[in-house]
Each structure stands twice: as C-alpha cells, then as structure tokens.
Amino acid sequence: MIIVLVEVGVEPSAIASVKEAVRKMEQASRAEPGCAGYAFSVDVSDPSIVRVTERWKTMEDLRAHMGMPHMAEFQQAVVMLQPKSLTINAYEVAREVDLPR
C-alpha cells in the first residue's frame, strides 16, 4: 500500500476554487484502478490549509494515476492558485493494522 499525504497552503479567498479543483480530482481518482482511498479536507483551525490523503494498492497504480489527464488538469489548477506552500510525502506501508476501538 502506498500512502500519499499532501498539504497545500493557499490564500483563504482561494478555498472555493481549491475545493472545486479537488472535488473533480477526488471523483476521477476514486474511479481509477488501484485507488484504495482518496479524500481531501480543509483544516478546521486554519482554513488556508488543504490536505489530500491518498491510498494506492501499488506503486504502479500511483504512477498510472500521475499520468492521468485529470492529474495534469489538477496540477494546472494548483499552479494558477499560486499556493503559499506545498508539501507532498509518500509512504510505502507493508501492512495495515487494526487499531483498538
């Protein structure tokens, strides 16, 4: 499993545009083979921070995702928003574990 965590800092006035760009990306990505989860959120304490959490079954699935037309469209939208910050981290996870509830 590949986990990708993205954090984007934008001007608060751009949040509506960010939401629309991410909504399209989220829907298209969820339909891709190998996508085990794709979600975004706006930070409750700092609404200028947007986070994207992705889960992919394999690195090959993630590579295929990176080449999709909706990914190129999304990247262009992010550049147009002139983010104040952008952090992307990926993790290869050997296995998932159940947490106590």
N, C-alpha and C positions, 0 to 999 in steps of 0.2 A: 504494500500500500504506500502511495506517495501522498503526503500531506503538504499543501501549499498554503501559506499564510501571507496575505497581502495587507498592508496598511498604507492608506493614501491620505495625506493631509491636503485639504482644499479650503478655499475661502467659503465661509458659511453661505454666502449668496449663491454658490455653485452647487449646493447639495441637491437641488431639484434636478439639475442636469446630470449629476452623478447618478442619482437614483434611476433615471431613465436609461442611461447607458448600461448600468449594471443589471437592471431588470432584463433587458434584451439579452445580455451576455449570459445571465443566470439561466434563462429559459433554454437558450440554444445549447449551452454547455451540459445541462442536465440530460438532454436528449442524446448526447454523444455516447458511443460505446466506451465502456471503461470508467465512466463517471460514477463514482460511488456517493458523491455529495457535493453540492455547490451552493453556497449561501453568502449573503452579504448583510452587513449591519452598519448602522450609524451609531457611534459611541454616545451613550446616554449622557455622560458627563462632559463630553467635548464634541458637539455636533459637527465640527470641522474634520473629524477623523472618520474615515470609512474603512471597514475591514471586509476582506473577502476570504472565505475559508473553502478550500477545495480538497476533495479526496478522490484519488485516481487509483484504479486497480494495479496499473503497472506504469513504469516509466515510458514505455512505448505509447500507452494511452495518452499520457501527458504531452509527449512530443507531437502526437497527432492533433491534439487539442490546440497546441501552439501554432499549427499551420492552418487552422480553420479560418474561413473568411470572416466569421463573426469575431474572431480574436483580433484580426487586423483592424476591423471596424472599431472595436472597443479601444485598442491602443491609440488609434487616431483621436477618438473622443477624449481620452485621458490627456493626451498632449494638448488638445485645444483648451482644456480646463486649467492648464498651467498649474499642476499640483505644487504645493509648497514642500511636500516631502513624499517619498515613495520608498517603502521597504518591502522586499519580497524574500521570503525564506521557504525552502523546501526541505522536507524530511522524508527519509525512507524508513518505514516502520515495518519491523519484522512480523509483528502480530498485534492484534488488538486484545485488550484485556477488559474483562468486566469489572466495573467499579462497584464497591458495596453501596447499597442504597439505604 
